[in-house]
């Protein structure tokens, strides 16, 4: 089950489109509208939409498509039940709608025309409606045991027109190029053969965050073409190819380079230490030689001891003081 949401502003055109003649459509259910003619249905919708003139697109046109493998089980009653449950889960309540079944395709599908102005004149929110649509369709597909397609392989490509056709053509070309590419350069060369080019988007920190493909006037983001073609999934696949190549030699060279750099650093530090030691030794030897020369040239010079003691004059004063103290003691006796 797949849902497609469209918003329009003319109820008359949508009602005429959905309610085709020549037995190509069938009105299955209605709510809040006069259903005796297409004109009265459109007028009923327009009358209620007039309660809220602020909304520019009061028409919700939603198609719900099913796989042809479910054709036998999809009775009219079941399709109406699914349509009402779909609207309930989409929070589309208390408003006018019609459910129309079409028979112009191989696969079963229905069209819902809904008034986005509810019975109280309030607007039915369309916030994140496409995201909610995908979730609800998946839930209902699982609940009713409907066929779940594996991808886009079941699409009728010959019926596609405009941008949709270009998008699917680009999807196949990109997948084919990706399967035969081992890196980004090869990927780009193979795409250029199909006149497809890509640019990688970056964020504010200059980090890759997306990829955009273009051919002629048609431009699509990778994830919009197909979820498997987002930047990160493509990068992951190409990186796997690159990592699968033999990188032992480059790794070995890298390790060897690191070892050589370490050895160079060691040699440099050793040379620096030897130079430093030579400088200290030379400085110390020169200091001793200079001190001895001063002593020889100046006999009265006194070399201070390592303990930091005084000079000869200080010793004479101390000796005189000691003798004076002894003399005073002897007189007292």
N, C-alpha and C positions, 0 to 999 in steps of 0.2 A: 504494500500500500504506500502510495506516494501522494503528497499534497502540494498543490501549487497555488500560491496566494497572489491575487491581483486586487488593486484598489482603483476604482473608477468613479466618475462623477455623473454618469448618465444611466439611470435605471432602464430607460426604454431600450437602448441599444443592447444591453446585457440580457434583458429578458427576451428580446427577439432572437439573439444568438443562441441562447440555451434552449429555448423552446422551438426547435426546428420542425419543419413539416415533413411530409413524405415518410412518416413512420420512423424517423431517425432519432426521435426523442420521446420521452414519456415523463409526465409530471407525476412524481411519486408522493410528495408530501408538501403541505403549505402551512404557514403559521401567520395569522394576522393580516392576510390579504384577501381580496376578492379574486377567486381563481377561475371565474367563468370565461375569461379571455386574457390574452397577453396585455392588452391595453389597460384593463382594470387592475391587473397585477402591478404594472409599472406605475399607474396612478396611485395605488395604495402605498407603494414604497415612497414615492415622491412626496405624498401628503405628510407622512410621518417625518421624513427628512427635513421638511420645512420647520419642524419644531426647533431645529438647531442649525441656524444659518452660518455658524462659525466654521463648521467642518466642510472642507473643500472636496473630499473624496468619501461620500457617504456610502458608496457601493463596495461591499465585500464580495468578490467573485472568486470562489475557491473550487478547484477541481480535485477530486479524489480518484486516483487511478489504481487499478488492481491488476495483478498478473492474469494472463489468460488461463493459467493453470488453475485458477480459483473460480473459473466461470460457472461451473456446475453448482458450487455451494453458495454463490452470491445471488440469492433471490432478492426480489425487490424489497421485501420486508427486512431482510438482514442489512441491505445497503442503507435503508432509512435508519435502522437502529444504529449502525456505525456512524452515519452522518450526525445524528443527534448527540451521540456520545462524544464525537469529535468536537462539536460546538461546545458541549459542556466542559470538556477538558481545556478548551481554548478560552474559556471564560466568556463565551458569547452567549448571553442570556437575556431573556425578557425582550425579545425583538422580533421583527418580521423576517421570514425566510421562505424560500422554496427549494425543493430538492428535485432535480431533473436528471433522469438517466439517458445517456446517449448510446446509440448503436452504430455509430459511424467508424468505429475502430475495432480491431480484433480483441483488444483487451477491454474488460468491463470498466466503466468509469461513470462518475456522477458529477454534476455541477451544482454548487450551492450558491444562491444569490441571497445575500444577507444585508439587512439595513444596519449600518454602523451607528445610526441614531436609534437608541432603544425606545421602549414604550413611554419612558418618562422624559424623553428629550435629551438624555445624556449620551455622551460619546462613548462608544465601545473602544477601548484602548487597543492600539495596534503595536504597542511597545514590544520589541523582540518577538514579533509574531512569527517570523520565519524560523527562528530558533525553536520556539515552542511547537511550531508545526512539525518539524522533524522529530522532536521527542514524542509528540502525541501519536504520530503515524506509526512510529516504531512500537509504541506501547500497544496500540490496537492491533497491529499486525501479529504481535506475539500472543495477545489475548485471544484472538479469534483463529489462531493457527493458520494464518494466511502465508502464502509463499513470499519469502524474502529474497529478492534478487541479490546476487553476489557483487554485482558492479554495474557498469554501464554497457556491458556487452549485449544486453537484450534490447537496447534502444533501436528503433527503426531509423537508421541513418538516412535512408533515401527520402524520408519525409521531412528531414530537418531543413530549415531555411535560415538565411541571414547569419547572425552571430553564432547561433547554436551550431550551425553546420561547420563554420570555421573552427569553433572551439573543439569539436570532436575530431576534426581532421588534424588539428595541432596536437591533440592528446595522443593519437596513435603515432604521429611522427616523433614526438618527444619520447614516448616509451621505447620506440624502436632505436632511437639514437642512444638512449640511456643504456639499453641492454648491450650495446656494442662499444661502449666507451669505458676507458679505464681511468680517465681523469677529466678535469674541467676543459682542458684544451681540446681533447678529442671530442668531447660532448659538443662544444661550440662548433667545431668544424663540420660534424655530421648534421647538426641542425641547420647550418648555413646552406647545405645542399637543398633543403626544403624551404629556403628563404625565411627561416625562423631565427630570430635573435632574442637574446635574453639579457637582462640587467639585474644585478643583485642590489637590493635595497639595504641600507644601513641605518642604524638608530643614531641617537645623539652622541653615542660614544664610539661611532664608526665601526660598530660590530654588525656583521650580516644578520638581517632579520627577515628577509623575504626575497622572492624572485619573481620577475615579471617577464612574460614571453610576448613577443609581438611578431606579426606577419602582416605587412601592408598596413592597413588602417585598423586592424584588429589587435587589441591588446588585452591580455588577461593575466591575472596573478596565477602562479602555479597551483595554489590550493583551489582556486576557482575552476580551473580546468579539470582537476581531479585531486582528491585529497592526498593521493600517493605522490603528487608532484610538487609538494611544498619544498621550500628551500632546504629545510633541515633533513627531510627524507632523501632528497637528491644528494645532498652533501654526505649523508651517512652512507649511502650506497657507493658513491665514488671513493670515499675514504676507505671502504672495505676493499675495493679493488686495489687501491694503492698500497694498503697494508699487506695484501696477499702477495705482493711482489717480494723478491729476494732482497732483503735489506741488510744481510749479515755483513757484507763488506763495508757498507757505509757506516754501520754501527761500530765495526771493528776500527775503522779509521777514526771515528769520533772518539772512541775510547783511547786509542793510541795518541791522538792529539791531546787529550786531557792529561795523559801520563807525561807526555813531553812537556806540557806546560807546567805540570807540577815539578818535574825535574829542573826546568829552567828556574822556577821560583826558588827551589832549594839551593841551586848553585849560586843564584844572586844573593840569597840571604847568607850563605856561607862566606862568599866573597866579602860581603858587607861586614860580617863579624870579624874576619881576619884583618880587614883594613882597620876596624875599630880597635882591635887588640894591639895591632902594630902602632897605632897612634898613641894609645895609652902607655905602652911599653917605652916607646921613644920619648914620650913626654916625661915619664917617671925617671928614666935614665938621665936625661938632660937635666932634670931638677937636682939629682944627687950630685952630678958633676959640677953644676953651678955652685951648689952649697959648699962643696969641698974647696973649690977655687976661691970662694969668698973667705973661707976660714984661713986658707994659706995666705991670702993677700991681706987679711985683717986679723991679726993675732988676737986682738982684744975683743973680737966679736964672739958672742955667746949664742950657741945653737939651742933653741928652746927644746926641752924634753917633751916626750910624748905625753907626760903627766901634766904639763902646763905649769911647772914650777917657776920661781922668780929668778932674778939675776944675782951676781956676786955682791953688789952693794946691799941688797936686801938681807943677805946672809950675815954680813958684818954687823948691821943694826940689831939683828936678833941675838947675836952673840954678846954684844955689849949689854943689852937688856937683861940677858940671863945672868951675867957676872954681877950686875948691879943688884939684882934680887938676892943673890947668894951673899953679897957683902952686907946687905941690910939684915939678913937673918943672923949672920955671925956676930954683929954688934949687939943685937938683942939678947943673945946668949950671955 
